[in-house]
């Protein structure tokens, strides 16, 4: 099955033993090493829904200074914008529009509405 470029959302292991090398073909054929990736990709192909991210560890420390939290959030938003623009998305910040998310990223027909959190 071929996916449109804007539907290719999985990062593949690169420059690691068993990962993508110099060839433009990679089979993820080591069942033990690639089990989680294969399972996620097959589930995505069936449902077209991306897997949920793993939950944040509740024991992680939290910035207590409000200005510090704002700086961290701004850095996280800037990082997200840079990342998605590098993938070819057009990204707009809508945080001040009170829509319920921070960024809208568009690539072709794909529209991502992203809430960004920084730690």
N, C-alpha and C positions, 0 to 999 in steps of 0.2 A: 504494500500500500504506500502510495506517495502522499506526502502532506504538502500543502502550500507553504511557502516560506514563512508567512506570518503565523502558521500553526505549529511551527517547530520550536517548542518551548523547553526542551530538556537539555541540560548541560551534560555533555559526554566526557568521561574521564580521558584526559590527554596527558601525554608525557609521563605516564605511569605504566608499570608492568600490567599488561592485559587491557590497556586503554587504547585509544585511537593513536595511531602512529603516522607515518608519512603517507600511507596509502589513502586513497579517497573512498575506500570500502572498509567497513568494520562490522563484524557480525555479532558482537557481544555473546560469543558462544561458550564462554566458561560459565556453566550453570550456577556454580557456587559463588563465584566472584561477582557476577552480573545479575543475580537473582532479583534484587530490589529494583534495579533500573528496568529490567525486562518486565517485571510485574507492573510497575508504574506506567511504562509506555503502553503496554497492552490494555491496561484499564483506561488510559487516556484515549486510545484508538476506539474503544468500545463506546465511551461516554462523551468524549470531547470535553471533559471536565478535568482540570488540573488537580493533582493531589493536594490536600491541605498541607501547609507547612507544619513542621513539628512545633509543639507549644514551647513557649519561652520558659526557661527554668525559673520558678518563682523565687529561688534563693539568690538570683542575680541582684547585685547591688543597684540602687536607684539613686540618681542625682537628686539631692535634697534642695539645692539652690534653684529657684525658679528661672533665673537668668541663665544658669548653666544648662537647665533642661531645654530652654529655647535655643541655645547655641547648638546643643546636641541634635535637636530636631531639625534645625536649619541645615546642619551638616548632612544629616541623613537624607533630607529632601534633595539637597544639591547632588549627593551621590546617586540617588535614584534617577534624577533627571539626566545626569551624565551617562549613567549606565544605559538607560533606554534610548537616549539619543544616539549612543554608539551603535545600537542595534538597528537604527534607522527610523525610530519612532519620532513623531512630532509631539513634544510634551508641553502641556500648559499647567501652571499652578492655579488651582481653583480653591485653595484653602480658605481664602477670605470671602468666598461666595457662599459659605455655609451649606454646601451640598451634601456633606457627609463623607467626603473623601478629599485628599490633598492634591492629587495629580490626575490629569486625564492624558493618556498617551494613545496616539492614533498611528497605525501603520496599515495602509490599505483599508480593508473593511474591519479590521480588528480594532476595537476600542477598549482600552484598559482603564478602569477607575481604581486608583490606588490610594489607600490610606497608609501613610509612612510613619513608622515608629522608630525612634533612635534610642539606643542604650549606651 
